[in-house]
Amino acid sequence: MQRFREGNHKKTAVVTVRTAPRDRRRAIVSFGGITVPAALGRSGTTPFKREGDGATPIAAMRLLHGYVRGDHVRLPPTALSMTRIGKDLLWCDQPEHPAYNRPVRKRPGAPFRPSHEEMMRADGLYDICLVLDWNIRSRARNRGSAIFFHLIKPGYQPTAGCVAVSLADMKRLIRFMRKGTVVRVL
């Protein structure tokens, strides 16, 4: 029988997101000795995520990659693959569309008509936007789309189902994140 040896395995970094005691739309995020406040979906958390329900899924989701609005934010060093957001970048959230829960691009003179989110937002929420593997690698219609780890609205207002932190806190956390880091919502 083989014995487990400490040095023979890869340790996966885990970002823990715990619902706040008095408001299920708020959370405490802990990662690598850093603890920061966060906002969750307007409907709190759920183990049964559905498109448009406003809830944050209770799940362990891996970080895949991220987006940055380079004209607004200077990104600290990170091992996470980051793509600069352009005016043409959208995220499809229409369950019947083949690009459901995928990034899409609008073409000049040919707008993308299915339901979608603009990634270059005027409010700055996606100035740093990390993509969580919720319903992406194995997609199912209506299971929920665009679950991101992004920036907060003033006053920690609830999200549409994402996890959101302040810009200062994101800059502290992102330095230690990489592809495969697990964001565990409890």
Secondary structure, DSSP 8 states (H G I E B T S, - for coil): -----GGGS----EEEEEE-SS-TTEEEEEETTEEEEEE-BTT-EESS--TTS--EE-SEEEEEEEEE-TTT------SS-EEE--TTEEEE--TTSTTTTSEEE-BTTB---SSEEESS-TT-TTSEEEEE-SSSSS--TTS----EEEE--GGG--BSS-EEE-HHHHHHHHTT--TT-EEEE-
